[in-house]
Amino acid sequence: MSARTPKRPFRSREWFAAPERADMTAVYLERFMNSGVTPEELRSGKPIIGIAQSGSDLAPCNLIHVQLAQRVKAGI
């Protein structure tokens, strides 16, 4: 599969590679690095994808949402 070039830079590039905003870049880098993501991964040019889910382990009927979010994350 060939790599696609986006029509415009991803917003995450402004978070992790903005020399004119070194203060905010440091905050964003620290926040993601605390989750185990490396600076190289953050500055690779790939999009940052967030997965939100409304499930809870308190109600068994919503437990599928937690499991589904984990599967989506593994697939990405």
C-alpha positions as CSV (number, residue, x, y, z in Angstrom):
1,M,0.0,0.0,0.0
2,S,1.5,3.4,-0.9
3,A,1.7,6.2,1.5
4,R,-0.8,9.0,0.9
5,T,0.2,12.7,1.2
6,P,-2.5,14.7,3.1
7,K,-3.9,17.8,1.4
8,R,-2.9,19.8,4.4
9,P,-0.7,19.1,7.4
10,F,-2.3,17.3,10.4
11,R,-3.2,19.5,13.4
12,S,-1.0,17.3,15.5
13,R,2.0,18.7,13.6
14,E,1.3,22.1,15.3
15,W,1.3,20.3,18.7
16,F,4.6,18.5,18.4
17,A,6.7,20.4,15.8
18,A,6.0,24.1,16.3
19,P,9.3,25.9,16.9
20,E,7.5,29.3,17.5
21,R,5.5,27.6,20.3
22,A,8.2,25.7,22.2
23,D,6.4,26.1,25.5
24,M,3.2,24.4,24.3
25,T,5.2,21.8,22.3
26,A,6.9,20.8,25.5
27,V,3.5,20.5,27.3
28,Y,2.1,18.3,24.6
29,L,5.2,16.1,24.3
30,E,5.3,15.6,28.1
31,R,1.6,14.7,28.2
32,F,1.9,12.0,25.5
33,M,5.3,10.7,26.7
34,N,3.7,10.0,30.1
35,S,1.4,7.6,28.3
36,G,4.4,5.7,26.8
37,V,4.5,7.3,23.3
38,T,8.0,8.3,22.1
39,P,8.9,11.8,20.7
40,E,9.9,10.0,17.4
41,E,6.4,8.6,17.1
42,L,4.8,11.9,17.8
43,R,6.9,13.7,15.2
44,S,6.6,11.0,12.6
45,G,3.9,12.9,10.6
46,K,1.2,10.3,11.3
47,P,-2.1,11.5,12.5
48,I,-3.0,11.3,16.2
49,I,-6.2,9.3,16.6
50,G,-8.3,9.4,19.7
51,I,-10.8,6.7,20.6
52,A,-13.7,7.7,22.8
53,Q,-16.2,5.2,24.2
54,S,-19.3,5.5,26.4
55,G,-19.1,2.1,28.0
56,S,-18.6,1.3,31.7
57,D,-17.8,-1.8,33.6
58,L,-20.5,-0.9,36.1
59,A,-23.4,-1.9,33.8
60,P,-23.0,-5.3,32.0
61,C,-25.1,-4.0,29.0
62,N,-22.4,-1.4,28.2
63,L,-19.4,-3.6,28.7
64,I,-19.3,-4.3,24.9
65,H,-18.3,-0.7,24.4
66,V,-15.1,-1.1,26.4
67,Q,-14.2,-4.3,24.6
68,L,-15.0,-2.7,21.2
69,A,-12.8,0.3,21.9
70,Q,-9.9,-2.0,22.8
71,R,-10.3,-3.9,19.5
72,V,-10.5,-0.7,17.6
73,K,-7.3,0.5,19.3
74,A,-5.5,-2.8,18.5
75,G,-6.6,-2.5,14.9
76,I,-5.2,1.0,14.4
